[in-house]
Amino acid sequence: MAYRIYLSSPHMGGREMHYIEQAFAGNWIAPLGENVDAFEAETAARVGRAHGVAVSAGTHAIHLALKLLAVEAGDTVFCSALTFAGSCNAICYERARPVFIDCDETTWNMSPVALRAALRRAAAEGRLPRAVIIVDLYGQSADYDALIPLCREYGVPVIEDAAEALGAALRGRPCGSFGELAVLSFNGNKIITTSGGGMLLTGDSGQAAKARFWATQARDPAPWYEHTEIGYNYRLSNVLAGIGRGQLLCLEERLAQKKAIHARYAAGLRDVPAALMTAPAGFDSAYWLSVLRLELAATRARPADIIAALAERGIEARHVWKPMHMQPVFADAPFYPHAEEPDGTAARLFAAGLCLPSDTKMTAGEQQEVIDIIRACF
Ligand SMILES: *Cc1c(COP(=O)(O)O)cnc(C)c1O
């Protein structure tokens, strides 16, 4: 469906074509080249990591992170329950088993209470997970100050899924810098885009080299194509990395726009029976999407009603991610709730939440129209 106002659509800054033309001029129409090297270095520097490995999707970056942590068939991997399937599908690529961890209401991200319960049980059973994938949801950092010490206590490495949170920070530390490895996405709807793409971030040059090796078909150094391992064709094209370099130049402007969008919703919706997902003190959200949580007991309006009312006027809104432990494909996966509720806090946020149009090309006038339609639903 074509909308007049989108949730979050690609927004070019103007310099992208310059870098694409450079790739054409040098005939570097390949998954290697100057744009890839520069895009990796510039992105890694922005989040304070030593190394970035540009790949063709955030999902592929997660896959490589799991391989670097030696995830194998039969292992378990913990993952945030309230997220997009891209966070956890790669666990299954390696025939490992996902275990989903609930979120809490303050951060919407992984609950330290649920994580502690899951780690305790896993330790008692002698089956600690090989890794914990912690998501920074909708642009907001998870509470790493609570989560990382827990993982350290049990000796389990963390993968930060910062696909939605480039530009966010927790107490001054950028998202993408937490955990042993982190992942970004440059899919078309993300804060900046390469049309499709992702990046693996690490502080370890050996990990970066190994990830590049696997991502380019695991070609051993030899005069012919020699392989001792199974590889993948995961590298980002030098043309698309050119889009990424141009996009990085307008990242700060996009972040300011996302913040302004969130502030206008906060002002325009302050007196309806609903609350915007808002960064707690010390959290600096990228506000990739502005998310509204309805007070279901105080209104008859439901997320589906508001989504339908907006769609009728050509405006895109969406339900909050349906939690992974509620997905048919993961019906058999264990789930650890934050409190004693079968489907946890994540299920309640799913039932009450909707993602509002957060497109940086949306004008203040258009956003006022969105606000007016939402207000009329109550
Ligand atoms: C978009 C996204 C991914 C996957 O990224 P792709 O580039 O689309 O493969 C992973 N995790 C989260 C939380 C995402 O939003």
The ligand as an SDF file (V2000), in Angstrom:
LIG
                    3D

 15 15  0  0  0  0  0  0  0  0999 V2000
   15.8230   -4.1700   11.2320 C   0  0  0  0  0  0  0  0  0  0  0  0
   16.2000   -5.0070   12.3970 C   0  0  0  0  0  0  0  0  0  0  0  0
   17.0520   -6.1210   12.2880 C   0  0  0  0  0  0  0  0  0  0  0  0
   17.4980   -6.7020   11.0010 C   0  0  0  0  0  0  0  0  0  0  0  0
   18.1190   -5.8550   10.1420 O   0  0  0  0  0  0  0  0  0  0  0  0
   18.0360   -6.1140    8.5620 P   0  0  0  0  0  0  0  0  0  0  0  0
   19.0440   -5.1310    8.0480 O   0  0  0  0  0  0  0  0  0  0  0  0
   16.6370   -5.7790    8.1320 O   0  0  0  0  0  0  0  0  0  0  0  0
   18.4210   -7.5100    8.2900 O   0  0  0  0  0  0  0  0  0  0  0  0
   17.4220   -6.7840   13.4380 C   0  0  0  0  0  0  0  0  0  0  0  0
   16.9720   -6.4110   14.6350 N   0  0  0  0  0  0  0  0  0  0  0  0
   16.1360   -5.3750   14.7930 C   0  0  0  0  0  0  0  0  0  0  0  0
   15.6860   -5.0100   16.1640 C   0  0  0  0  0  0  0  0  0  0  0  0
   15.7010   -4.6560   13.6760 C   0  0  0  0  0  0  0  0  0  0  0  0
   14.8250   -3.6500   13.8330 O   0  0  0  0  0  0  0  0  0  0  0  0
  1  2  1  0
  2  3  1  0
  2 14  2  0
  3  4  1  0
  3 10  2  0
  4  5  1  0
  5  6  1  0
  6  7  2  0
  6  8  1  0
  6  9  1  0
 10 11  1  0
 11 12  2  0
 12 13  1  0
 12 14  1  0
 14 15  1  0
M  END
$$$$
